[in-house]
Amino acid sequence: MTTSVERPQVAGAVTTGPVFTARERWVLLVASAWLVIGLQLDAYAHATTPELETFWTPWHGVLYSGIAASGFTLLWIMKSRLPAIPTYQSLLALPNALRIPLAGMASLLVGGGMDTLWHNIFGIEKNLEIFVSPSHELIILGMVLVAMGPALMTATLPGRVLSIGGAWLVGISALFAVLPLHIYSLHATALGFYHLGTGRAEPNVFSVDGQLVHGYLFSTVLLLVPILMIGRRWRLPIGLPTALVSIPALLMHLMFASEGPWWPQLTVAIAVPVVELLLRLGNTLVTLPVTARWSTLGLVAPPIVWGAVLLVGKIQTGTVGWNIHIVSGLLTLTALTGVATVLVVRSIQRLQSE
């Protein structure tokens, strides 16, 4: 089936080969890596240097030079696909796999310009403000869309099976697309500072306990979506789901809680490959319709992984910080959230050719 990301470019052009070359896909991957690594360095600096009060930091230098590198890379990729004098129609004729990263670059430029002005007028954000500031929202959105580019470009190739190189490229592209979201949702994540309840006999609704319950659910969605999106287009390479969960978990701990115990994120990193192995073995033993297989993943994987974290927490600290009502309800909610995420993502209509 031909999708819109496979659409030929400028009217009149004859497409005889891949829509994008391997060189274009890998160069954009390197540029987006520069961009996202700049964000991670900046986030690490803010997390470890509380007195950081200036916009002019080396970390911002990496971040903004990454924006420039991504922009010039996209211009290089567009050059052969546009007439000498680009028009609105010629821009619209670009493949979606290129238009989406371009939209991300536009968001980055607007957000970056706003961010400089914002800091000069209103000062440097701290704590929760960092995660809600409008200029930061545009920057994160832009990063996600640009980092998706290499995977989207790979999706223009025919076939349901990724080559080894293609699997690496798509996996890294997905990681760079989702890492900014994990960092930006630090205030509502199960991969950040808090992993167990506070231990209050009757936890309040608006409290750290309540925040962490929602963090488990939001992290469930955020960890599942890239796996589901890749699995909708290709057969999932062995180990890719593990990498898409374990690496963000370990990096989040390294950036924001490296002085704390590693057992929560190591538990995630160990539990996920076990779950992947069990589900792959189960799929070979029991034949189920494709939707049922994916729904089983959503129903089973989240409570096993988060349950393992709570179990190891109990062993390590002597308590999970919550009573049986919250623990059992939390794991049930993660299972329902997982299967709901599967059903929603699997129901997204593939784009048709225009």
Disulfide bonds with the S-S distance in Angstrom:
none
